Amino acid sequence: MTVTFTTKIVNILGDKTSKALTKAFGMERVEDLMRHYPRRYAELGALTDLSKLVPGQHVTIMARVKGAKNYSFGPGGRRTRTEVVVTDGTGELKLTFFQQAWRLKTMEQGTLGLFAGQVTVFRNEFQLTHPDFEAINESEDPTENTRLGRGVIPLYRSTSALPSWRIEDCVGLCLDALTDLDDPLPDSVRKKHGYFDMRGSLEAIHRPRNRQDYERARARFRFEEAFVIQTVFAMRRIAVEAETATARPEKPGGLRERFERRLPFELTAGQRDVIAELTHDLSGSHPMHRLLQGEVGSGKTVVALLAMLQTVDAGGQAAMLAPTEVLASQHYRAITTMLGDLAKAGMLGGAEGATRVRLLTGSLGAKARKESLLDAASGEAGIVVGTHALLQAHVQFADLGLVVVDEQHRFGVEQRAALADKSATKPHVLVMTATPIPRTVAMTVFGDLETSTLRELPAGRLPIQTSVVPVAEKPAWLERAWQRVREEVGKGRQAYVVVSRIGDTIETEEKETRSLLDVYAELADGPLSDLRLGMLHGRMSGDDKDATMTAFGNHELDVLVATTVVEVGVDVPNASVMVVMDADRFGMSQLHQLRGRIGRGSEPGLCLLVTTSEDGSPTRERLDAVASTTDGFELSKLDVEFRREGDVLGARQSGVRSSLRLLSAVKHESVILEAREDADAIVAADPQLTGHPVLASAVRALESTDQSDYLERT
């Protein structure tokens, strides 16, 4: 039988084992098993560091038995508990077995073995209960024992039903059976970097003879992952270059120039640089595909508005897509306020040559909705701001020239494509994010977009002081936090109180998570009872949300108790203090976004992060990191170091595990850069990859998975 990567594992391993692998890891083909690389390696003579175990983790360790003893318990002492203590020479770990007294014969003092199980804590000690065990016979002739002969034991991600050594056996059976091995790495690329071929790489990573073997193999497969992703991006960049778009050049004396002259502030050098990039892109006949990332408060909206006005000047329309009604309404108010009479075409007081700005959201009244739809379809509205309502089939544009997607990570591929498809020709696309992205992640996730970055804050922006309020250790500090809110309100300023959930306070074994409704009631009846409180959350109607934000913006409310609907875009310059309840429930970048809502006026901001997490815990470390810096780009690097790789790439949103196994979008910048250079060269010489069918197949496979949801940016 010819065995290839596409062969079903059931044909080699049998029904029972293959079903177990499918259930545990989703494996169906031989390639799935071959790509299940060892998570680490144990070398004979180098025991597992027991101090690095984590509760709840399923581990396979190599250790030596220090001692074992049976204990009787229960009625009449008829039940037995066997306790085995193993050591790595510096620390100890207890293994517990019930009703298995015979274990004493197999785990004599000095026995070296592999132990696999879930780490639990009992009486403040780590232990494994009923772990799987495989003894290593050190007296055996190494030539008769493959593990001893190699001296290196691969340890795989495993389960209680499939310990590491059983997976190792399955890998060995399939690896021995493999006959035809296709390699997505072109020979020229592989030889350039001195990598093993596919057969040699699989042997070296699954059956290494030494550390050099598996390190070299891991480097090859890490590069391969980066190379396939970068090939996808290279092909997309080539495809975009072949597409045509209507050029939208700058018009002397047009709306953009008139608006820019009116600006009451001077643009930063960074804003001018980005505007120049957008001006150039919009003036071309190829569709712009650009990512604009910027520090909180760096002025991305003004930059985007200038690009939209340039499009309007050139006879086109611009659509701005926002993820929430609060943010869409905020953008609409900000744009119409900034433009003034330039946004009142055909209206009383409108400037000559003005355009019209319309809002389109799901909760918009029937009359206003009809006006927005008609103005978009006729072209009267040069700028249309909206939510997902913009994506509906009956929403039409006369000549959509530019699509601006704010907080792009909140929209799926199909949603962005649905808006772009409303144009007869390919529109220019600008996607924006207020969450700074590390360069390595940007190259891995947004590799087909040109990237512009705003780091510089406008002149006059004052610093924000951030402090952690550890209520478990210092409960009086929470009372002081509410005093600080009252002090700021007493000075004529306003405050936000942010919570992570709307209703039903939840109490777990670890902590209690307070709800918005409970926090609002407690504040209204307690420490902030004489202040004007408002409430804002996603379940409110559009009219109620808009009315609340308008009231807060007009200083008719002193304190706004809200969920993360205020995370981005909300701009109330008079707000100077924010209290974040259960701050450990938020990510580092999200906390940075939230605190960006304050300190936007003439007064410095104060952000208080309330937490019950203990000093020294991982969650507390994250909060301390947020408090230590206001540099969003520095925080973004720290954020992705604290989080799982899959979360960085979007696996949390798609609900699947990241397809990256060895490549880290955070750590392996040099690998990604090399892969991009090689992929560009291959695709430039062979855009359709006709001469590289295996690579083409790998590209198609990647694009057919959920991973493409966060690779796709068109």
PyMOL commands that set and color helices and strands:
alter all, ss='L'
color gray80, all
select helices_A, chain A and resi 10-13+15-25+30-34+50-52+75-77+103-106+142-144+146-150+164-177+187-193+198-206+211-242+255-262+269-282+300-313+325-343+366-378+388-391+408-410+413-420+439-445+476-490+516-525+542-553+564-566+583-585+588-595+618-628+632-642+645-649+651-654+669-685+693-703+706-710
alter helices_A, ss='H'
color red, helices_A
select strands_A, chain A and resi 40-43+58-73+79-87+92-98+112-122+125-129+132-135+152-155+289-294+317-321+356-360+381-386+400-406+428-433+450-454+464-470+494-498+506-507+512-513+533-536+559-562+575-580+605-611
alter strands_A, ss='S'
color yellow, strands_A
deselect
rebuild
show_as cartoon
